[in-house]
């Protein structure tokens, strides 16, 4: 279920033209989630639209207890779907926080 959920989220991100979506398998190094997905938006409005599309997709797949942090924020929205956590960031925030290197040094 987790891998198919991750794939559906990536599909939704690609449909709404999220910039450079990547999925990182953190199952071996994290106790709170299996995958982290990171993607960028081109503006605050785009990040909001991406988060809404992701949340809608999660609801369609009967994922309950979805938590959202930072909605309306200019640079970072986090969607917590339990086994998959989605970080939607501005290009500047993504570069500054560099979550890819933090969670997967090989990237």
N, C-alpha and C positions, 0 to 999 in steps of 0.2 A: 504493500500500500504506500509506503513512504516514497519509494522510487517513482511510482506512477504519479503520486501527488507532486513530487519535485518536477517531473516532466511536464505535467499540466500547467504548473505555475510558470515554468520557462516558456511554454507555448503561449500563455496569456501575455507574458512580458514581450515576447517577440511580436504578437499581434498588435500591441499598442505602441510598438516602436521604442521600447526601452533600450537604452544605449548599453551595449556590451554586458548582457546578463551572464553571470557565471554561477555555477553551483559548486560548493565545496563540501565534500564529505567530511564531517567532523565527528562522526560516530565514535571513533577510537580515542578521541582526545576531549570529548565533551559528554557530560552526563545529562545535559538539559535539552539537547536537540540532536538530530541526525544530519541535517543538511543546513547550510547557510547559503542563501542566494543573495547575490549583490548585483544591483543594476543601477544605472544612472538615468536621470531625466534631464531634459534640456531647459526646463524652467520649473518654477514652483507649481504652476498650473499643470504641467506635464507630470510631475511627481505625484500630485494629487490624483490625476486621472489614472495613472498607473496603479496607485494604491487602491482606488475604487474598483478597478478591473480585477485586481488580485483578490480582493475581499469578496467580490461577486462570484468569482470562480471557486473560491473556497466554500462559499455557501452552497453553490450548485453541486459540490462534491460532498455535501453533508459534513463538513468540518465544523465542529462546534467550538465554542469558547475561543474564538479568534480575538486576539488582543491587538490594539493598534496604539502606537505611541508617536507623537510628533505630527499628527495630521494637521495640515495648515502651516506647517513649518516650511521655511524656505529651502532647507538644505538636507533634511534627513527624516524619513518616515520608516518606522519599523513595524512590520506585521508579523505577529507571533502566531503560528499555526501549530504549535507544539513540536511535532517532528521536523518541521521546516520553519526556519526563520528567514524573513525576507527584509533586506536592507535596501531601501530606495533612496538614493542620494544624489545631490547635485555633483557635478564633475569636480568642483573644488573640494567639497567635503570628502568625496571618495578618495581623492588624491591625498588630502591631509591626513585622514584617519587610516588609510591604507589597510583596510581589513583583510584584503587578499593575502598580504604578506604576514599579517598577524596570525591568521588561521591556517594558511598553507604557504610556508616559506618557499616552496618550489615554484610558486607562480611568479 
